[in-house]
Amino acid sequence: MSERPRIAFQTPDPEKDLLLEGVLTGSHPADSCKKLLDLLIKEGSLDDAVEVYCAFAKDERKDLECGQILARACAAAGDAAGAVRMYADLIRRFPAEYINYKELEKLYMRIDRPRRAIALYKGLTPDHPLKKKSYKRLTGIYWRLGDIPRAISCLRKEIDEYGVTPKLSRELGKFYLLSRHYIRAIESFQNALAGDKGDRETRVWLGVALMENGNYELAEYEFAELLKEKPGNYQSLIHMAELRIRENKLRESRELVEEVDRRYPDKSRVMVCRAEIDFLEGRFKDAARRGEAALAQTPFYYIWEQVRCHRLLKHAYRALHESKRATLHREMQEALKKCRDVFSGLIRVAELKIGSGRLDEGKEILERILDLYPGNARARVALAELFLRERNDRKAIEVAEGVLKDAPPRFTVDLFRAHAVLAEAHGRVGAREKAAHHKRQRAALRVKGRA
């Protein structure tokens, strides 16, 4: 047994001393450790908590919950490096516990270390108990990064090694649809239905893939069959209306849109259909006006509807000879098609535009993001950086200070960027002490966030 560590708590307390005694010499050290960690974390004594855990784990004593309590506390406090060390140690001690891998993956993605998240799963041996699950996590990571070919590759490896299921075939079909490989998408959806003929969701996706591939009669058959099973179903009706628009059967499409609106009022997708009809009938200004209204009304989690809005607006503004706006909507459409959520797609485009000096376009996308995700720290700090590039130092300071006020400590990257903005902006306006303070804070965050 190693020599007993000595811990001098920052705030002495008999209860802590008693619990520490239980950690070091008691018959139930893990229970004492959990209680002591909870107590120290609640009072903000994270350094003491780390010392206690190290004392507990010194002789290779194991307790999953103790380690997770401290790892979560480090992450919440913005100590990314400490949290990474804790989760790595937990993975070493408990190599088959999935939750530790998942939390470390999330942490790596939060601090913008996607390659380490990928390496976490790629390093698993073929006989590792989490190997199958690792393919699912890698597929999700690549999708989040917008790397659809690699997402498809991971999904296919899972199918090759562990067998095909209707759900996996459906997911593969969605990725092929995103990549515009319509024939492969159709085949994947048909394979999924061969294993589960009653899966309505897959039949909808099959209809969509057929429609995108120009197989309008087959798409109509799928949607009509779905309507037979559930007359008046919203998804089937709106897809049938969209099919009629694709076929340029505008009278029928208008009747279907009106029926959907009567049954399901105030749907943004109905407004998109009306905007598309306006466009096909040559009313480009009306199409743009309705498309913008539909975009504002569409909830952030309806990614496919937003893609359709941007596609419509791209064509409408091109017809109106507003090439800059048309290009902007084309770029947002393409970004959203590659990502698993709206935020990931749009923020990447906005930051690229700001980095390349296209500030007006970057600002417009950031405003769209903040409409969808009010108060989002990453979008706000990007806006502060934009103001800094415009040499609008007062506005940059206002926005960056708001990020520091509102963002939780675990958002280390956003806080680091906010301090960087404030250091430069305060330096420009002559507030040297404030600039020096934010430089020190930025340096401290660099150390905490280094993982």
C-alpha positions in Angstrom: 0.0 0.0 0.0 1.4 3.5 -0.9 2.0 6.1 1.7 -1.1 7.9 2.8 -1.4 11.3 1.0 -1.8 14.5 2.9 -4.5 16.8 1.7 -4.9 20.3 3.1 -8.4 21.5 2.0 -8.8 25.1 0.9 -11.6 25.5 3.3 -11.1 23.3 6.4 -14.2 21.4 7.6 -14.5 18.4 10.0 -17.0 16.7 7.7 -14.4 16.8 4.9 -11.7 15.4 7.2 -14.1 12.5 8.3 -15.0 11.7 4.7 -11.3 11.8 3.7 -10.5 9.4 6.4 -13.1 7.1 4.9 -11.6 7.4 1.5 -8.1 6.5 2.7 -8.8 3.9 5.4 -12.5 3.1 5.5 -14.2 -0.1 4.6 -16.3 1.6 1.8 -13.8 4.1 0.3 -15.8 4.6 -2.9 -18.9 5.8 -1.0 -16.9 8.2 1.0 -15.1 9.4 -2.2 -18.4 10.1 -3.9 -19.8 12.1 -1.0 -16.6 14.1 -0.6 -16.3 14.8 -4.3 -19.9 16.1 -4.4 -19.2 18.3 -1.4 -16.1 19.8 -2.9 -17.5 20.3 -6.4 -20.6 22.1 -5.0 -18.4 24.6 -3.2 -16.2 25.1 -6.2 -13.0 23.4 -4.8 -12.2 21.5 -8.0 -8.4 21.3 -7.2 -9.2 19.6 -3.9 -11.6 17.3 -5.7 -8.8 16.2 -8.1 -6.5 15.6 -5.1 -9.1 13.4 -3.4 -9.7 11.4 -6.5 -6.0 10.9 -7.1 -5.7 9.7 -3.5 -8.6 7.3 -3.9 -7.3 5.9 -7.2 -3.6 5.8 -6.2 -3.5 2.0 -5.6 -5.6 1.2 -8.8 -8.8 1.2 -6.8 -11.7 1.5 -9.3 -15.1 3.1 -9.2 -16.7 4.3 -12.3 -19.1 6.8 -10.7 -16.3 8.5 -8.8 -14.3 9.1 -11.9 -17.4 10.3 -13.9 -18.3 12.8 -11.2 -14.9 14.4 -11.4 -14.7 14.2 -15.2 -18.1 15.9 -15.6 -17.1 18.6 -13.1 -13.9 19.4 -15.0 -15.7 19.6 -18.3 -18.4 21.9 -16.8 -15.7 24.1 -15.3 -14.0 24.6 -18.6 -11.0 22.5 -17.7 -11.0 20.5 -21.0 -7.5 19.2 -20.4 -8.5 17.8 -17.0 -11.7 16.3 -18.3 -9.8 14.6 -21.2 -7.3 13.1 -18.7 -10.1 11.9 -16.5 -12.0 10.2 -19.3 -8.9 8.7 -20.8 -8.1 7.2 -17.4 -11.6 5.9 -17.0 -11.4 4.2 -20.5 -8.1 2.6 -19.4 -9.7 1.3 -16.2 -13.1 0.4 -17.7 -12.4 -0.4 -21.4 -15.9 -1.7 -22.1 -17.9 1.2 -20.7 -19.5 3.0 -23.6 -20.5 6.2 -21.8 -16.8 7.2 -21.2 -16.1 7.0 -24.9 -19.2 9.0 -25.8 -18.5 11.7 -23.3 -14.9 12.0 -24.4 -16.0 12.2 -28.0 -18.5 15.0 -27.2 -15.7 16.8 -25.4 -13.3 16.5 -28.3 -16.0 17.8 -30.7 -16.8 20.7 -28.3 -13.2 21.9 -28.2 -12.8 21.4 -32.0 -10.6 18.3 -31.9 -12.6 16.1 -34.3 -9.5 14.1 -35.3 -9.0 12.9 -31.8 -12.7 11.9 -31.6 -12.2 9.8 -34.7 -9.0 8.3 -33.4 -10.7 7.3 -30.2 -12.9 4.8 -32.1 -10.5 3.9 -35.0 -8.0 2.7 -32.3 -10.4 0.0 -31.1 -9.2 -3.6 -32.0 -11.5 -5.8 -34.1 -12.4 -7.9 -31.0 -13.2 -4.9 -28.8 -16.8 -5.2 -27.3 -17.6 -1.6 -28.6 -16.3 -2.1 -32.1 -19.8 -2.3 -33.6 -20.9 0.8 -31.8 -17.8 2.6 -32.9 -18.9 2.4 -36.5 -22.2 4.2 -35.5 -20.3 6.9 -33.7 -17.8 7.4 -36.5 -20.7 7.6 -39.0 -22.3 10.4 -36.9 -19.0 12.3 -36.5 -18.3 12.3 -40.2 -21.9 13.4 -40.9 -21.5 16.2 -38.4 -18.3 17.3 -40.2 -20.2 17.2 -43.5 -18.0 14.3 -44.8 -20.8 12.2 -46.4 -18.5 9.8 -48.3 -16.7 8.8 -45.1 -20.0 8.5 -43.3 -21.2 6.1 -46.0 -17.9 4.2 -45.8 -18.4 3.6 -42.0 -22.0 2.6 -42.4 -21.1 0.1 -45.2 -18.3 -1.4 -43.0 -20.8 -1.9 -40.2 -23.1 -3.6 -42.6 -20.3 -5.8 -44.1 -19.1 -6.9 -40.6 -22.3 -7.2 -38.6 -25.0 -7.8 -41.2 -27.7 -5.7 -42.8 -30.9 -4.6 -41.1 -33.9 -2.6 -42.4 -32.8 0.4 -40.3 -29.2 0.4 -41.6 -30.4 0.1 -45.2 -32.7 3.1 -44.6 -29.9 5.1 -43.1 -27.6 4.2 -46.0 -30.3 5.3 -48.4 -30.6 8.7 -46.8 -26.8 9.2 -47.2 -27.0 8.2 -50.8 -29.9 10.6 -51.3 -27.9 13.4 -49.7 -25.0 12.6 -52.1 -27.4 12.6 -55.1 -26.7 8.9 -55.8 -30.4 8.4 -56.4 -30.2 4.8 -57.9 -28.2 3.6 -54.9 -30.7 5.4 -52.6 -33.6 3.7 -54.2 -31.9 0.3 -54.0 -31.2 0.8 -50.3 -34.7 1.8 -49.5 -36.1 -1.1 -51.4 -33.7 -3.4 -49.4 -35.0 -1.9 -46.2 -38.6 -2.5 -47.3 -37.8 -6.1 -48.2 -37.0 -6.7 -44.5 -39.8 -4.6 -43.1 -42.7 -4.1 -45.5 -44.8 -2.1 -43.1 -42.2 0.7 -42.5 -44.0 3.8 -43.6 -41.0 6.1 -43.0 -38.9 4.1 -45.5 -41.7 4.2 -48.1 -41.8 8.0 -47.8 -38.0 8.1 -48.4 -38.3 5.7 -51.3 -41.0 8.0 -52.8 -38.7 11.0 -52.3 -35.7 9.2 -53.9 -37.8 8.2 -56.9 -39.1 11.8 -57.3 -35.6 13.2 -57.1 -34.5 10.7 -59.8 -37.3 11.7 -62.1 -39.3 8.5 -61.7 -42.5 10.4 -61.2 -45.0 7.6 -61.9 -43.3 5.2 -59.4 -43.1 8.0 -56.8 -46.8 8.7 -57.3 -47.5 5.0 -56.7 -45.6 5.1 -53.3 -47.4 8.2 -52.1 -50.8 7.0 -53.3 -50.3 3.7 -51.4 -49.4 5.6 -48.3 -52.6 7.7 -48.7 -54.7 4.6 -49.1 -53.4 3.3 -45.8 -53.9 6.6 -44.0 -56.2 9.0 -46.0 -55.5 12.6 -45.3 -52.1 11.9 -43.8 -50.0 15.2 -43.8 -46.7 13.7 -45.0 -48.3 11.8 -47.9 -50.4 14.7 -49.0 -47.6 17.3 -49.0 -45.3 14.9 -50.8 -47.9 14.4 -53.5 -48.3 18.1 -53.8 -44.5 18.5 -54.2 -44.6 15.7 -56.8 -47.2 17.6 -58.8 -45.0 20.7 -58.7 -42.1 18.7 -60.0 -44.2 17.5 -62.8 -45.3 21.1 -63.5 -49.0 20.1 -63.0 -49.7 23.3 -61.2 -53.5 23.2 -61.1 -53.4 19.8 -59.3 -50.6 20.9 -57.1 -52.5 24.1 -56.1 -55.6 22.0 -55.2 -53.5 19.6 -53.1 -51.8 22.6 -51.3 -55.2 24.1 -50.5 -56.4 20.7 -49.1 -53.3 20.4 -46.9 -53.7 24.0 -45.7 -57.4 23.3 -44.8 -56.5 20.2 -42.9 -53.2 21.4 -41.4 -53.1 25.2 -41.2 -50.0 27.4 -40.7 -47.5 24.9 -42.0 -44.3 26.5 -43.4 -44.0 23.7 -46.0 -47.3 24.8 -47.5 -45.8 28.3 -48.0 -42.8 26.8 -49.7 -45.0 24.9 -52.1 -46.9 28.2 -52.9 -43.6 30.0 -53.4 -42.5 27.2 -55.9 -45.8 27.6 -57.8 -45.3 31.3 -57.9 -41.8 30.7 -59.4 -43.0 28.2 -62.0 -45.7 30.7 -63.1 -43.1 33.5 -63.5 -43.9 35.6 -60.4 -40.3 35.7 -59.2 -40.8 38.6 -56.7 -43.8 36.8 -55.1 -41.7 33.6 -55.0 -38.8 35.3 -53.3 -41.2 37.1 -50.8 -43.0 33.9 -49.9 -39.7 31.9 -49.8 -38.2 34.4 -47.3 -41.4 34.2 -45.2 -41.3 30.4 -45.3 -37.6 30.4 -44.2 -38.4 32.6 -41.3 -41.3 30.4 -40.3 -39.5 27.0 -40.6 -38.4 25.5 -37.3 -34.6 25.1 -37.0 -34.9 21.3 -36.8 -36.7 20.9 -40.1 -33.5 20.7 -42.1 -35.0 19.4 -45.4 -37.5 22.2 -45.5 -34.8 24.8 -45.0 -32.8 23.1 -47.9 -35.9 23.5 -50.1 -36.3 27.2 -49.0 -32.8 28.0 -49.9 -33.0 26.1 -53.2 -36.1 28.1 -54.2 -34.6 31.4 -53.1 -31.5 30.6 -55.1 -33.5 30.2 -58.3 -35.8 33.2 -57.5 -33.0 35.6 -56.9 -31.1 34.3 -60.0 -34.2 35.0 -62.1 -34.4 38.5 -60.5 -30.7 39.0 -61.5 -29.7 39.4 -57.8 -26.6 37.2 -58.2 -25.1 37.8 -54.7 -28.2 36.7 -52.9 -28.6 33.8 -55.2 -25.1 32.6 -54.5 -25.6 33.1 -50.8 -28.7 30.8 -50.8 -26.9 28.3 -53.0 -24.0 28.1 -50.5 -26.4 27.7 -47.5 -28.4 25.0 -49.4 -25.2 23.0 -50.1 -23.9 23.4 -46.5 -27.2 22.2 -45.0 -27.4 19.2 -47.3 -24.0 18.0 -46.0 -24.6 18.3 -42.3 -26.8 16.5 -39.8 -28.1 19.8 -38.3 -28.8 23.3 -39.4 -26.4 25.0 -37.0 -23.3 22.9 -38.1 -23.9 23.7 -41.7 -24.6 27.4 -41.4 -21.9 28.3 -38.9 -19.2 26.7 -41.1 -20.3 28.8 -44.1 -20.5 32.0 -42.0 -17.0 31.5 -40.5 -15.5 30.8 -43.9 -17.1 33.9 -45.3 -15.8 36.1 -42.4 -12.4 34.5 -42.7 -12.3 35.3 -46.4 -13.4 38.9 -45.9 -17.0 38.5 -47.3 -18.3 40.3 -44.2 -21.8 41.3 -45.4 -22.6 37.8 -46.4 -21.2 36.3 -43.2 -23.2 38.7 -41.1 -26.5 37.8 -42.9 -25.9 34.1 -42.2 -25.0 34.8 -38.6 -28.3 36.8 -38.2 -30.1 33.7 -39.6 -28.4 31.5 -37.1 -29.2 33.8 -34.2 -32.9 33.9 -35.4 -32.9 30.1 -35.1 -30.6 29.7 -32.1 -31.0 32.9 -30.0 -28.0 33.5 -27.7 -25.8 30.8 -29.3 -22.3 31.5 -28.1 -20.4 30.4 -31.2 -22.5 32.5 -33.5 -22.2 35.6 -31.2 -18.5 35.3 -30.9 -18.2 35.0 -34.7 -20.3 38.2 -34.9 -17.9 39.9 -32.5 -15.0 38.9 -34.7 -16.9 40.3 -37.7 -17.3 43.6 -36.0 -13.6 43.6 -35.1 -12.7 43.1 -38.7 -15.0 46.0 -39.6 -13.1 48.0 -37.0 -16.4 48.6 -35.1 -14.6 48.1 -31.8 -17.4 49.3 -29.5 -19.8 46.8 -31.0 -17.2 44.0 -30.9 -16.7 44.7 -27.2 -20.4 44.8 -26.5 -21.1 41.4 -28.2 -18.0 39.7 -26.8 -18.7 40.8 -23.2 -22.2 39.3 -23.7 -20.6 36.0 -24.6 -18.5 36.1 -21.4 -21.5 36.9 -19.3 -23.8 34.2 -20.7 -21.7 31.3 -21.9 -21.1 28.4 -19.5 -17.5 27.7 -18.5 -17.4 24.4 -20.5 -17.6 26.5 -23.8 -13.8 27.0 -23.6 -13.2 27.6 -27.3 -15.9 30.3 -27.5 -14.7 32.0 -24.3 -11.1 31.9 -25.6 -12.2 33.6 -28.8 -14.3 36.2 -26.9 -11.2 37.2 -24.8 -9.1 37.4 -27.9 -11.7 39.9 -29.4 -11.8 41.9 -26.2 -8.0 42.0 -25.9 -7.6 43.5 -29.4 -10.7 45.8 -29.3 -9.7 47.3 -25.9 -6.2 47.7 -27.1 -7.4 49.7 -30.1 -9.5 52.1 -28.0 -6.7 52.7 -25.6 -8.0 50.6 -22.6 -4.6 49.0 -22.0 -5.4 47.5 -18.6 -8.5 45.8 -19.9 -6.6 44.6 -22.9 -3.9 43.1 -20.7 -6.6 41.5 -18.5 -8.2 39.7 -21.4 -4.8 38.6 -22.7 -4.1 36.9 -19.4 -7.6 35.3 -19.4 -7.0 34.1 -22.9 -3.7 32.6 -21.9 -5.2 30.8 -18.9 -8.0 29.4 -21.1 -5.4 28.1 -23.6 -3.8 26.1 -20.8 -7.2 24.7 -19.6 -8.4 24.0 -23.0 -5.3 22.3 -24.3 -6.2 18.6 -24.8 
